[in-house]
Amino acid sequence: MDAVFTPNLDKLRNIVQSFGAHSFTATQVATDYEGRAASSESAKTFEEQLARHAAVLGIQPVPGKHAAWLAT
């Protein structure tokens, strides 16, 4: 049975807010969160987490850009 990843939402919010008005990707967030270069699997997991918690994190997808996010 696979373990379910539950991120620390405060840490995740701080990371996405650190990008300010600049767009960011799940790979960048995963790298900052884990403190090392993100694997493709990790980036996929963080993409899912960003989508799931977008309202709480105050982010939205960038229109017309695949897998890019922006703080609102």
N, CA, C, O and CB atoms as a CASP TS submission, in Angstrom:
PFRMAT TS
TARGET T0000
AUTHOR 0000-0000-0000
METHOD Language model
MODEL 1
PARENT N/A
ATOM      1  N   MET     1       0.838  -1.176   0.000  1.00  0.00           N
ATOM      2  CA  MET     1       0.000   0.000   0.000  1.00  0.00           C
ATOM      3  C   MET     1       0.884   1.240   0.000  1.00  0.00           C
ATOM      4  O   MET     1       1.829   1.338   0.783  1.00  0.00           O
ATOM      5  CB  MET     1      -0.954  -0.002   1.212  1.00  0.00           C
ATOM      6  N   ASP     2       0.574   2.176  -0.873  1.00  0.00           N
ATOM      7  CA  ASP     2       1.353   3.409  -0.982  1.00  0.00           C
ATOM      8  C   ASP     2       0.958   4.383   0.110  1.00  0.00           C
ATOM      9  O   ASP     2      -0.215   4.506   0.463  1.00  0.00           O
ATOM     10  CB  ASP     2       1.162   4.053  -2.360  1.00  0.00           C
ATOM     11  N   ALA     3       1.962   5.078   0.642  1.00  0.00           N
ATOM     12  CA  ALA     3       1.700   6.119   1.644  1.00  0.00           C
ATOM     13  C   ALA     3       1.141   7.352   0.930  1.00  0.00           C
ATOM     14  O   ALA     3       1.554   7.673  -0.184  1.00  0.00           O
ATOM     15  CB  ALA     3       3.006   6.479   2.448  1.00  0.00           C
ATOM     16  N   VAL     4       0.224   8.021   1.566  1.00  0.00           N
ATOM     17  CA  VAL     4      -0.360   9.240   1.006  1.00  0.00           C
ATOM     18  C   VAL     4       0.443  10.433   1.524  1.00  0.00           C
ATOM     19  O   VAL     4       0.655  10.575   2.729  1.00  0.00           O
ATOM     20  CB  VAL     4      -1.884   9.374   1.386  1.00  0.00           C
ATOM     21  N   PHE     5       0.883  11.283   0.606  1.00  0.00           N
ATOM     22  CA  PHE     5       1.648  12.463   0.975  1.00  0.00           C
ATOM     23  C   PHE     5       0.694  13.571   1.397  1.00  0.00           C
ATOM     24  O   PHE     5      -0.178  13.976   0.627  1.00  0.00           O
ATOM     25  CB  PHE     5       2.547  12.926  -0.193  1.00  0.00           C
ATOM     26  N   THR     6       0.859  14.050   2.595  1.00  0.00           N
ATOM     27  CA  THR     6       0.079  15.179   3.098  1.00  0.00           C
ATOM     28  C   THR     6       1.061  16.307   3.396  1.00  0.00           C
ATOM     29  O   THR     6       1.817  16.233   4.365  1.00  0.00           O
ATOM     30  CB  THR     6      -0.761  14.788   4.381  1.00  0.00           C
ATOM     31  N   PRO     7       1.054  17.352   2.567  1.00  0.00           N
ATOM     32  CA  PRO     7       2.029  18.420   2.763  1.00  0.00           C
ATOM     33  C   PRO     7       1.693  19.296   3.960  1.00  0.00           C
ATOM     34  O   PRO     7       0.542  19.374   4.390  1.00  0.00           O
ATOM     35  CB  PRO     7       2.120  19.272   1.521  1.00  0.00           C
ATOM     36  N   ASN     8       2.705  19.942   4.481  1.00  0.00           N
ATOM     37  CA  ASN     8       2.522  20.966   5.502  1.00  0.00           C
ATOM     38  C   ASN     8       2.052  22.211   4.735  1.00  0.00           C
ATOM     39  O   ASN     8       2.837  22.851   4.036  1.00  0.00           O
ATOM     40  CB  ASN     8       3.870  21.236   6.348  1.00  0.00           C
ATOM     41  N   LEU     9       0.770  22.543   4.876  1.00  0.00           N
ATOM     42  CA  LEU     9       0.205  23.637   4.087  1.00  0.00           C
ATOM     43  C   LEU     9       0.807  24.999   4.421  1.00  0.00           C
ATOM     44  O   LEU     9       0.886  25.861   3.546  1.00  0.00           O
ATOM     45  CB  LEU     9      -1.280  23.689   4.291  1.00  0.00           C
ATOM     46  N   ASP    10       1.231  25.210   5.656  1.00  0.00           N
ATOM     47  CA  ASP    10       1.888  26.473   6.003  1.00  0.00           C
ATOM     48  C   ASP    10       3.204  26.605   5.251  1.00  0.00           C
ATOM     49  O   ASP    10       3.509  27.662   4.699  1.00  0.00           O
ATOM     50  CB  ASP    10       2.129  26.564   7.524  1.00  0.00           C
ATOM     51  N   LYS    11       3.979  25.531   5.233  1.00  0.00           N
ATOM     52  CA  LYS    11       5.253  25.534   4.513  1.00  0.00           C
ATOM     53  C   LYS    11       5.004  25.728   3.018  1.00  0.00           C
ATOM     54  O   LYS    11       5.706  26.498   2.362  1.00  0.00           O
ATOM     55  CB  LYS    11       6.033  24.216   4.769  1.00  0.00           C
ATOM     56  N   LEU    12       4.014  25.032   2.487  1.00  0.00           N
ATOM     57  CA  LEU    12       3.681  25.144   1.072  1.00  0.00           C
ATOM     58  C   LEU    12       3.224  26.562   0.726  1.00  0.00           C
ATOM     59  O   LEU    12       3.616  27.102  -0.309  1.00  0.00           O
ATOM     60  CB  LEU    12       2.592  24.132   0.701  1.00  0.00           C
ATOM     61  N   ARG    13       2.407  27.163   1.575  1.00  0.00           N
ATOM     62  CA  ARG    13       1.940  28.542   1.363  1.00  0.00           C
ATOM     63  C   ARG    13       3.121  29.505   1.371  1.00  0.00           C
ATOM     64  O   ARG    13       3.189  30.395   0.522  1.00  0.00           O
ATOM     65  CB  ARG    13       0.912  28.948   2.448  1.00  0.00           C
ATOM     66  N   ASN    14       4.040  29.351   2.299  1.00  0.00           N
ATOM     67  CA  ASN    14       5.215  30.224   2.355  1.00  0.00           C
ATOM     68  C   ASN    14       6.049  30.114   1.085  1.00  0.00           C
ATOM     69  O   ASN    14       6.565  31.111   0.581  1.00  0.00           O
ATOM     70  CB  ASN    14       6.075  29.883   3.575  1.00  0.00           C
ATOM     71  N   ILE    15       6.174  28.896   0.575  1.00  0.00           N
ATOM     72  CA  ILE    15       6.954  28.703  -0.651  1.00  0.00           C
ATOM     73  C   ILE    15       6.282  29.393  -1.832  1.00  0.00           C
ATOM     74  O   ILE    15       6.936  30.129  -2.570  1.00  0.00           O
ATOM     75  CB  ILE    15       7.136  27.204  -0.947  1.00  0.00           C
ATOM     76  N   VAL    16       4.985  29.165  -2.019  1.00  0.00           N
ATOM     77  CA  VAL    16       4.330  29.778  -3.185  1.00  0.00           C
ATOM     78  C   VAL    16       4.291  31.296  -3.057  1.00  0.00           C
ATOM     79  O   VAL    16       4.365  31.994  -4.067  1.00  0.00           O
ATOM     80  CB  VAL    16       2.902  29.229  -3.352  1.00  0.00           C
ATOM     81  N   GLN    17       4.177  31.817  -1.856  1.00  0.00           N
ATOM     82  CA  GLN    17       4.177  33.266  -1.664  1.00  0.00           C
ATOM     83  C   GLN    17       5.561  33.868  -1.925  1.00  0.00           C
ATOM     84  O   GLN    17       5.672  35.045  -2.271  1.00  0.00           O
ATOM     85  CB  GLN    17       3.716  33.609  -0.244  1.00  0.00           C
ATOM     86  N   SER    18       6.608  33.067  -1.759  1.00  0.00           N
ATOM     87  CA  SER    18       7.963  33.575  -1.986  1.00  0.00           C
ATOM     88  C   SER    18       8.208  33.925  -3.454  1.00  0.00           C
ATOM     89  O   SER    18       9.136  34.674  -3.760  1.00  0.00           O
ATOM     90  CB  SER    18       8.989  32.547  -1.526  1.00  0.00           C
ATOM     91  N   PHE    19       7.391  33.395  -4.364  1.00  0.00           N
ATOM     92  CA  PHE    19       7.541  33.712  -5.775  1.00  0.00           C
ATOM     93  C   PHE    19       6.937  35.073  -6.118  1.00  0.00           C
ATOM     94  O   PHE    19       7.155  35.595  -7.212  1.00  0.00           O
ATOM     95  CB  PHE    19       6.898  32.629  -6.621  1.00  0.00           C
ATOM     96  N   GLY    20       6.184  35.640  -5.191  1.00  0.00           N
ATOM     97  CA  GLY    20       5.608  36.964  -5.393  1.00  0.00           C
ATOM     98  C   GLY    20       4.731  37.010  -6.626  1.00  0.00           C
ATOM     99  O   GLY    20       3.853  36.165  -6.802  1.00  0.00           O
ATOM    100  N   ALA    21       4.963  37.988  -7.478  1.00  0.00           N
ATOM    101  CA  ALA    21       4.144  38.185  -8.673  1.00  0.00           C
ATOM    102  C   ALA    21       4.630  37.345  -9.858  1.00  0.00           C
ATOM    103  O   ALA    21       4.099  37.471 -10.961  1.00  0.00           O
ATOM    104  CB  ALA    21       4.136  39.656  -9.055  1.00  0.00           C
ATOM    105  N   HIS    22       5.617  36.506  -9.644  1.00  0.00           N
ATOM    106  CA  HIS    22       6.175  35.692 -10.716  1.00  0.00           C
ATOM    107  C   HIS    22       5.490  34.330 -10.766  1.00  0.00           C
ATOM    108  O   HIS    22       5.140  33.773  -9.726  1.00  0.00           O
ATOM    109  CB  HIS    22       7.689  35.522 -10.530  1.00  0.00           C
ATOM    110  N   SER    23       5.300  33.799 -11.953  1.00  0.00           N
ATOM    111  CA  SER    23       4.718  32.473 -12.081  1.00  0.00           C
ATOM    112  C   SER    23       5.752  31.437 -11.638  1.00  0.00           C
ATOM    113  O   SER    23       6.952  31.710 -11.610  1.00  0.00           O
ATOM    114  CB  SER    23       4.248  32.208 -13.543  1.00  0.00           C
ATOM    115  N   PHE    24       5.270  30.261 -11.298  1.00  0.00           N
ATOM    116  CA  PHE    24       6.139  29.186 -10.830  1.00  0.00           C
ATOM    117  C   PHE    24       5.555  27.853 -11.243  1.00  0.00           C
ATOM    118  O   PHE    24       4.389  27.766 -11.629  1.00  0.00           O
ATOM    119  CB  PHE    24       6.326  29.245  -9.300  1.00  0.00           C
ATOM    120  N   THR    25       6.371  26.812 -11.161  1.00  0.00           N
ATOM    121  CA  THR    25       5.934  25.467 -11.525  1.00  0.00           C
ATOM    122  C   THR    25       5.959  24.565 -10.297  1.00  0.00           C
ATOM    123  O   THR    25       6.548  24.898  -9.269  1.00  0.00           O
ATOM    124  CB  THR    25       6.826  24.884 -12.645  1.00  0.00           C
ATOM    125  N   ALA    26       5.316  23.435 -10.429  1.00  0.00           N
ATOM    126  CA  ALA    26       5.318  22.454  -9.349  1.00  0.00           C
ATOM    127  C   ALA    26       6.729  21.939  -9.094  1.00  0.00           C
ATOM    128  O   ALA    26       7.069  21.606  -7.959  1.00  0.00           O
ATOM    129  CB  ALA    26       4.378  21.287  -9.680  1.00  0.00           C
ATOM    130  N   THR    27       7.544  21.871 -10.125  1.00  0.00           N
ATOM    131  CA  THR    27       8.930  21.423  -9.961  1.00  0.00           C
ATOM    132  C   THR    27       9.702  22.388  -9.064  1.00  0.00           C
ATOM    133  O   THR    27      10.468  21.958  -8.202  1.00  0.00           O
ATOM    134  CB  THR    27       9.626  21.298 -11.334  1.00  0.00           C
ATOM    135  N   GLN    28       9.503  23.690  -9.265  1.00  0.00           N
ATOM    136  CA  GLN    28      10.166  24.680  -8.413  1.00  0.00           C
ATOM    137  C   GLN    28       9.690  24.555  -6.970  1.00  0.00           C
ATOM    138  O   GLN    28      10.492  24.627  -6.039  1.00  0.00           O
ATOM    139  CB  GLN    28       9.906  26.103  -8.936  1.00  0.00           C
ATOM    140  N   VAL    29       8.395  24.370  -6.787  1.00  0.00           N
ATOM    141  CA  VAL    29       7.839  24.233  -5.439  1.00  0.00           C
ATOM    142  C   VAL    29       8.383  22.976  -4.778  1.00  0.00           C
ATOM    143  O   VAL    29       8.782  23.013  -3.614  1.00  0.00           O
ATOM    144  CB  VAL    29       6.295  24.194  -5.482  1.00  0.00           C
ATOM    145  N   ALA    30       8.404  21.864  -5.506  1.00  0.00           N
ATOM    146  CA  ALA    30       8.905  20.605  -4.954  1.00  0.00           C
ATOM    147  C   ALA    30      10.370  20.723  -4.555  1.00  0.00           C
ATOM    148  O   ALA    30      10.778  20.211  -3.512  1.00  0.00           O
ATOM    149  CB  ALA    30       8.729  19.472  -5.965  1.00  0.00           C
ATOM    150  N   THR    31      11.159  21.399  -5.387  1.00  0.00           N
ATOM    151  CA  THR    31      12.586  21.594  -5.085  1.00  0.00           C
ATOM    152  C   THR    31      12.757  22.406  -3.804  1.00  0.00           C
ATOM    153  O   THR    31      13.567  22.051  -2.948  1.00  0.00           O
ATOM    154  CB  THR    31      13.301  22.300  -6.262  1.00  0.00           C
ATOM    155  N   ASP    32      12.003  23.488  -3.670  1.00  0.00           N
ATOM    156  CA  ASP    32      12.082  24.305  -2.459  1.00  0.00           C
ATOM    157  C   ASP    32      11.584  23.540  -1.237  1.00  0.00           C
ATOM    158  O   ASP    32      12.191  23.610  -0.169  1.00  0.00           O
ATOM    159  CB  ASP    32      11.275  25.591  -2.633  1.00  0.00           C
ATOM    160  N   TYR    33      10.493  22.818  -1.391  1.00  0.00           N
ATOM    161  CA  TYR    33       9.887  22.085  -0.269  1.00  0.00           C
ATOM    162  C   TYR    33      10.825  20.987   0.235  1.00  0.00           C
ATOM    163  O   TYR    33      11.000  20.815   1.441  1.00  0.00           O
ATOM    164  CB  TYR    33       8.534  21.472  -0.692  1.00  0.00           C
ATOM    165  N   GLU    34      11.430  20.242  -0.705  1.00  0.00           N
ATOM    166  CA  GLU    34      12.272  19.106  -0.334  1.00  0.00           C
ATOM    167  C   GLU    34      13.725  19.485  -0.079  1.00  0.00           C
ATOM    168  O   GLU    34      14.476  18.701   0.500  1.00  0.00           O
ATOM    169  CB  GLU    34      12.216  18.066  -1.407  1.00  0.00           C
ATOM    170  N   GLY    35      14.129  20.679  -0.507  1.00  0.00           N
ATOM    171  CA  GLY    35      15.506  21.112  -0.297  1.00  0.00           C
ATOM    172  C   GLY    35      16.508  20.414  -1.195  1.00  0.00           C
ATOM    173  O   GLY    35      17.701  20.385  -0.893  1.00  0.00           O
ATOM    174  N   ARG    36      16.034  19.854  -2.294  1.00  0.00           N
ATOM    175  CA  ARG    36      16.903  19.190  -3.278  1.00  0.00           C
ATOM    176  C   ARG    36      16.173  19.176  -4.609  1.00  0.00           C
ATOM    177  O   ARG    36      14.974  19.447  -4.673  1.00  0.00           O
ATOM    178  CB  ARG    36      17.286  17.727  -2.828  1.00  0.00           C
ATOM    179  N   ALA    37      16.898  18.860  -5.664  1.00  0.00           N
ATOM    180  CA  ALA    37      16.291  18.821  -6.999  1.00  0.00           C
ATOM    181  C   ALA    37      15.135  17.826  -7.012  1.00  0.00           C
ATOM    182  O   ALA    37      15.266  16.695  -6.543  1.00  0.00           O
ATOM    183  CB  ALA    37      17.345  18.443  -8.076  1.00  0.00           C
ATOM    184  N   ALA    38      14.023  18.256  -7.546  1.00  0.00           N
ATOM    185  CA  ALA    38      12.823  17.430  -7.561  1.00  0.00           C
ATOM    186  C   ALA    38      12.870  16.399  -8.685  1.00  0.00           C
ATOM    187  O   ALA    38      13.309  16.690  -9.797  1.00  0.00           O
ATOM    188  CB  ALA    38      11.583  18.304  -7.705  1.00  0.00           C
ATOM    189  N   SER    39      12.415  15.208  -8.376  1.00  0.00           N
ATOM    190  CA  SER    39      12.267  14.174  -9.401  1.00  0.00           C
ATOM    191  C   SER    39      10.970  14.433 -10.163  1.00  0.00           C
ATOM    192  O   SER    39      10.148  15.242  -9.733  1.00  0.00           O
ATOM    193  CB  SER    39      12.270  12.739  -8.768  1.00  0.00           C
ATOM    194  N   SER    40      10.787  13.763 -11.272  1.00  0.00           N
ATOM    195  CA  SER    40       9.551  13.937 -12.040  1.00  0.00           C
ATOM    196  C   SER    40       8.351  13.427 -11.245  1.00  0.00           C
ATOM    197  O   SER    40       7.260  13.989 -11.345  1.00  0.00           O
ATOM    198  CB  SER    40       9.645  13.202 -13.396  1.00  0.00           C
ATOM    199  N   GLU    41       8.540  12.380 -10.465  1.00  0.00           N
ATOM    200  CA  GLU    41       7.452  11.853  -9.626  1.00  0.00           C
ATOM    201  C   GLU    41       7.078  12.861  -8.532  1.00  0.00           C
ATOM    202  O   GLU    41       5.900  13.071  -8.246  1.00  0.00           O
ATOM    203  CB  GLU    41       7.866  10.499  -8.988  1.00  0.00           C
ATOM    204  N   SER    42       8.083  13.469  -7.937  1.00  0.00           N
ATOM    205  CA  SER    42       7.838  14.475  -6.906  1.00  0.00           C
ATOM    206  C   SER    42       7.116  15.687  -7.503  1.00  0.00           C
ATOM    207  O   SER    42       6.183  16.214  -6.896  1.00  0.00           O
ATOM    208  CB  SER    42       9.168  14.911  -6.249  1.00  0.00           C
ATOM    209  N   ALA    43       7.540  16.120  -8.672  1.00  0.00           N
ATOM    210  CA  ALA    43       6.893  17.254  -9.337  1.00  0.00           C
ATOM    211  C   ALA    43       5.431  16.930  -9.631  1.00  0.00           C
ATOM    212  O   ALA    43       4.563  17.788  -9.469  1.00  0.00           O
ATOM    213  CB  ALA    43       7.635  17.618 -10.643  1.00  0.00           C
ATOM    214  N   LYS    44       5.156  15.712 -10.058  1.00  0.00           N
ATOM    215  CA  LYS    44       3.782  15.293 -10.327  1.00  0.00           C
ATOM    216  C   LYS    44       2.947  15.334  -9.045  1.00  0.00           C
ATOM    217  O   LYS    44       1.809  15.801  -9.052  1.00  0.00           O
ATOM    218  CB  LYS    44       3.760  13.874 -10.937  1.00  0.00           C
ATOM    219  N   THR    45       3.517  14.846  -7.957  1.00  0.00           N
ATOM    220  CA  THR    45       2.820  14.864  -6.664  1.00  0.00           C
ATOM    221  C   THR    45       2.516  16.292  -6.240  1.00  0.00           C
ATOM    222  O   THR    45       1.411  16.575  -5.776  1.00  0.00           O
ATOM    223  CB  THR    45       3.661  14.160  -5.582  1.00  0.00           C
ATOM    224  N   PHE    46       3.473  17.192  -6.393  1.00  0.00           N
ATOM    225  CA  PHE    46       3.252  18.585  -6.008  1.00  0.00           C
ATOM    226  C   PHE    46       2.267  19.273  -6.944  1.00  0.00           C
ATOM    227  O   PHE    46       1.519  20.145  -6.503  1.00  0.00           O
ATOM    228  CB  PHE    46       4.574  19.345  -5.993  1.00  0.00           C
ATOM    229  N   GLU    47       2.246  18.912  -8.210  1.00  0.00           N
ATOM    230  CA  GLU    47       1.252  19.466  -9.132  1.00  0.00           C
ATOM    231  C   GLU    47      -0.148  19.109  -8.640  1.00  0.00           C
ATOM    232  O   GLU    47      -1.045  19.953  -8.632  1.00  0.00           O
ATOM    233  CB  GLU    47       1.478  18.937 -10.580  1.00  0.00           C
ATOM    234  N   GLU    48      -0.327  17.862  -8.233  1.00  0.00           N
ATOM    235  CA  GLU    48      -1.621  17.418  -7.701  1.00  0.00           C
ATOM    236  C   GLU    48      -1.974  18.170  -6.418  1.00  0.00           C
ATOM    237  O   GLU    48      -3.125  18.558  -6.222  1.00  0.00           O
ATOM    238  CB  GLU    48      -1.600  15.900  -7.434  1.00  0.00           C
ATOM    239  N   GLN    49      -0.990  18.376  -5.547  1.00  0.00           N
ATOM    240  CA  GLN    49      -1.231  19.079  -4.289  1.00  0.00           C
ATOM    241  C   GLN    49      -1.565  20.552  -4.529  1.00  0.00           C
ATOM    242  O   GLN    49      -2.433  21.110  -3.856  1.00  0.00           O
ATOM    243  CB  GLN    49      -0.008  18.962  -3.376  1.00  0.00           C
ATOM    244  N   LEU    50      -0.883  21.178  -5.481  1.00  0.00           N
ATOM    245  CA  LEU    50      -1.180  22.575  -5.798  1.00  0.00           C
ATOM    246  C   LEU    50      -2.600  22.710  -6.326  1.00  0.00           C
ATOM    247  O   LEU    50      -3.323  23.630  -5.945  1.00  0.00           O
ATOM    248  CB  LEU    50      -0.177  23.124  -6.825  1.00  0.00           C
ATOM    249  N   ALA    51      -2.997  21.801  -7.195  1.00  0.00           N
ATOM    250  CA  ALA    51      -4.359  21.834  -7.737  1.00  0.00           C
ATOM    251  C   ALA    51      -5.385  21.594  -6.635  1.00  0.00           C
ATOM    252  O   ALA    51      -6.417  22.264  -6.588  1.00  0.00           O
ATOM    253  CB  ALA    51      -4.524  20.785  -8.851  1.00  0.00           C
ATOM    254  N   ARG    52      -5.109  20.652  -5.760  1.00  0.00           N
ATOM    255  CA  ARG    52      -6.044  20.298  -4.688  1.00  0.00           C
ATOM    256  C   ARG    52      -6.212  21.433  -3.672  1.00  0.00           C
ATOM    257  O   ARG    52      -7.313  21.659  -3.171  1.00  0.00           O
ATOM    258  CB  ARG    52      -5.566  19.035  -3.977  1.00  0.00           C
ATOM    259  N   HIS    53      -5.131  22.140  -3.370  1.00  0.00           N
ATOM    260  CA  HIS    53      -5.149  23.149  -2.309  1.00  0.00           C
ATOM    261  C   HIS    53      -5.024  24.586  -2.834  1.00  0.00           C
ATOM    262  O   HIS    53      -4.665  25.490  -2.078  1.00  0.00           O
ATOM    263  CB  HIS    53      -4.029  22.874  -1.334  1.00  0.00           C
ATOM    264  N   ALA    54      -5.315  24.800  -4.111  1.00  0.00           N
ATOM    265  CA  ALA    54      -5.131  26.116  -4.727  1.00  0.00           C
ATOM    266  C   ALA    54      -5.849  27.232  -3.972  1.00  0.00           C
ATOM    267  O   ALA    54      -5.268  28.294  -3.747  1.00  0.00           O
ATOM    268  CB  ALA    54      -5.618  26.083  -6.156  1.00  0.00           C
ATOM    269  N   ALA    55      -7.089  27.009  -3.582  1.00  0.00           N
ATOM    270  CA  ALA    55      -7.859  28.053  -2.887  1.00  0.00           C
ATOM    271  C   ALA    55      -7.226  28.407  -1.548  1.00  0.00           C
ATOM    272  O   ALA    55      -7.143  29.582  -1.190  1.00  0.00           O
ATOM    273  CB  ALA    55      -9.310  27.598  -2.674  1.00  0.00           C
ATOM    274  N   VAL    56      -6.786  27.412  -0.816  1.00  0.00           N
ATOM    275  CA  VAL    56      -6.172  27.636   0.500  1.00  0.00           C
ATOM    276  C   VAL    56      -4.818  28.329   0.349  1.00  0.00           C
ATOM    277  O   VAL    56      -4.441  29.165   1.170  1.00  0.00           O
ATOM    278  CB  VAL    56      -6.003  26.295   1.259  1.00  0.00           C
ATOM    279  N   LEU    57      -4.096  27.969  -0.711  1.00  0.00           N
ATOM    280  CA  LEU    57      -2.767  28.537  -0.931  1.00  0.00           C
ATOM    281  C   LEU    57      -2.813  29.912  -1.590  1.00  0.00           C
ATOM    282  O   LEU    57      -1.805  30.617  -1.624  1.00  0.00           O
ATOM    283  CB  LEU    57      -1.944  27.601  -1.779  1.00  0.00           C
ATOM    284  N   GLY    58      -3.971  30.294  -2.109  1.00  0.00           N
ATOM    285  CA  GLY    58      -4.091  31.591  -2.770  1.00  0.00           C
ATOM    286  C   GLY    58      -3.390  31.629  -4.112  1.00  0.00           C
ATOM    287  O   GLY    58      -2.754  32.623  -4.461  1.00  0.00           O
ATOM    288  N   ILE    59      -3.507  30.537  -4.871  1.00  0.00           N
ATOM    289  CA  ILE    59      -2.876  30.466  -6.189  1.00  0.00           C
ATOM    290  C   ILE    59      -3.908  30.083  -7.236  1.00  0.00           C
ATOM    291  O   ILE    59      -4.998  29.606  -6.918  1.00  0.00           O
ATOM    292  CB  ILE    59      -1.707  29.455  -6.187  1.00  0.00           C
ATOM    293  N   GLN    60      -3.540  30.302  -8.490  1.00  0.00           N
ATOM    294  CA  GLN    60      -4.386  29.894  -9.603  1.00  0.00           C
ATOM    295  C   GLN    60      -3.493  29.520 -10.775  1.00  0.00           C
ATOM    296  O   GLN    60      -2.372  30.018 -10.885  1.00  0.00           O
ATOM    297  CB  GLN    60      -5.387  31.022  -9.999  1.00  0.00           C
ATOM    298  N   PRO    61      -3.984  28.640 -11.659  1.00  0.00           N
ATOM    299  CA  PRO    61      -3.193  28.304 -12.838  1.00  0.00           C
ATOM    300  C   PRO    61      -3.054  29.516 -13.753  1.00  0.00           C
ATOM    301  O   PRO    61      -3.969  30.333 -13.856  1.00  0.00           O
ATOM    302  CB  PRO    61      -3.830  27.132 -13.600  1.00  0.00           C
ATOM    303  N   VAL    62      -1.926  29.623 -14.403  1.00  0.00           N
ATOM    304  CA  VAL    62      -1.705  30.706 -15.363  1.00  0.00           C
ATOM    305  C   VAL    62      -2.427  30.318 -16.656  1.00  0.00           C
ATOM    306  O   VAL    62      -2.135  29.271 -17.234  1.00  0.00           O
ATOM    307  CB  VAL    62      -0.155  30.960 -15.615  1.00  0.00           C
ATOM    308  N   PRO    63      -3.369  31.152 -17.115  1.00  0.00           N
ATOM    309  CA  PRO    63      -4.098  30.841 -18.342  1.00  0.00           C
ATOM    310  C   PRO    63      -3.144  30.692 -19.536  1.00  0.00           C
ATOM    311  O   PRO    63      -2.263  31.524 -19.754  1.00  0.00           O
ATOM    312  CB  PRO    63      -5.139  31.936 -18.630  1.00  0.00           C
ATOM    313  N   GLY    64      -3.339  29.625 -20.292  1.00  0.00           N
ATOM    314  CA  GLY    64      -2.541  29.413 -21.492  1.00  0.00           C
ATOM    315  C   GLY    64      -1.169  28.800 -21.271  1.00  0.00           C
ATOM    316  O   GLY    64      -0.455  28.527 -22.236  1.00  0.00           O
ATOM    317  N   LYS    65      -0.789  28.579 -20.025  1.00  0.00           N
ATOM    318  CA  LYS    65       0.508  27.978 -19.743  1.00  0.00           C
ATOM    319  C   LYS    65       0.290  26.666 -19.017  1.00  0.00           C
ATOM    320  O   LYS    65      -0.354  26.628 -17.969  1.00  0.00           O
ATOM    321  CB  LYS    65       1.401  28.930 -18.907  1.00  0.00           C
ATOM    322  N   HIS    66       0.820  25.608 -19.566  1.00  0.00           N
ATOM    323  CA  HIS    66       0.681  24.299 -18.952  1.00  0.00           C
ATOM    324  C   HIS    66       1.546  24.206 -17.694  1.00  0.00           C
ATOM    325  O   HIS    66       2.748  24.468 -17.732  1.00  0.00           O
ATOM    326  CB  HIS    66       1.060  23.195 -19.950  1.00  0.00           C
ATOM    327  N   ALA    67       0.929  23.838 -16.610  1.00  0.00           N
ATOM    328  CA  ALA    67       1.616  23.568 -15.343  1.00  0.00           C
ATOM    329  C   ALA    67       2.332  24.774 -14.750  1.00  0.00           C
ATOM    330  O   ALA    67       3.358  24.617 -14.089  1.00  0.00           O
ATOM    331  CB  ALA    67       2.602  22.471 -15.538  1.00  0.00           C
ATOM    332  N   ALA    68       1.816  25.954 -14.974  1.00  0.00           N
ATOM    333  CA  ALA    68       2.370  27.153 -14.340  1.00  0.00           C
ATOM    334  C   ALA    68       1.313  27.731 -13.415  1.00  0.00           C
ATOM    335  O   ALA    68       0.119  27.683 -13.712  1.00  0.00           O
ATOM    336  CB  ALA    68       2.823  28.210 -15.405  1.00  0.00           C
ATOM    337  N   TRP    69       1.758  28.277 -12.296  1.00  0.00           N
ATOM    338  CA  TRP    69       0.879  28.806 -11.262  1.00  0.00           C
ATOM    339  C   TRP    69       1.265  30.239 -10.942  1.00  0.00           C
ATOM    340  O   TRP    69       2.377  30.681 -11.232  1.00  0.00           O
ATOM    341  CB  TRP    69       0.934  27.936  -9.994  1.00  0.00           C
ATOM    342  N   LEU    70       0.321  30.958 -10.335  1.00  0.00           N
ATOM    343  CA  LEU    70       0.554  32.346  -9.960  1.00  0.00           C
ATOM    344  C   LEU    70      -0.205  32.621  -8.668  1.00  0.00           C
ATOM    345  O   LEU    70      -1.357  32.214  -8.519  1.00  0.00           O
ATOM    346  CB  LEU    70       0.111  33.326 -11.096  1.00  0.00           C
ATOM    347  N   ALA    71       0.442  33.311  -7.738  1.00  0.00           N
ATOM    348  CA  ALA    71      -0.227  33.705  -6.492  1.00  0.00           C
ATOM    349  C   ALA    71      -1.260  34.773  -6.819  1.00  0.00           C
ATOM    350  O   ALA    71      -1.017  35.651  -7.648  1.00  0.00           O
ATOM    351  CB  ALA    71       0.801  34.229  -5.427  1.00  0.00           C
ATOM    352  N   THR    72      -2.416  34.694  -6.162  1.00  0.00           N
ATOM    353  CA  THR    72      -3.474  35.661  -6.423  1.00  0.00           C
ATOM    354  C   THR    72      -3.457  36.782  -5.412  1.00  0.00           C
ATOM    355  O   THR    72      -4.285  37.690  -5.483  1.00  0.00           O
ATOM    356  CB  THR    72      -4.825  34.985  -6.418  1.00  0.00           C
TER
END
